[in-house]
Amino acid sequence: MIKTWFITNNKTGCRFVVVDSRPESVEFYKRCRFDPYPVPKLGSKTELLYFDLMAYKSALDSEYS
């Protein structure tokens, strides 16, 4: 729901959703199609992941057009 809310009429001007995940939650975010952030956080116990809202909107637009 949050992904759709962010892309509807571009309410926020956001392009990416970024999370700083605990290790036990990483697989949840990957199942939700978040990708590992390109630059790893060295020495951190958490992992950055991101979701590209523009790609998501494009995929939805092409699916329903």
C-alpha angles and dihedrals in degrees: 000000000000092000091054092045091055094051098043106106088337091270095177107026089235122150101180138032109212125193130189099213132198112233093253091057100047094093091052091056092045089054086053087056098255113150128215112265109256094237112056121222101242115215093008127129090212132066127225116225130175140199121209108223093188092058089046092052092047091051091050092046093051092045093055100037 
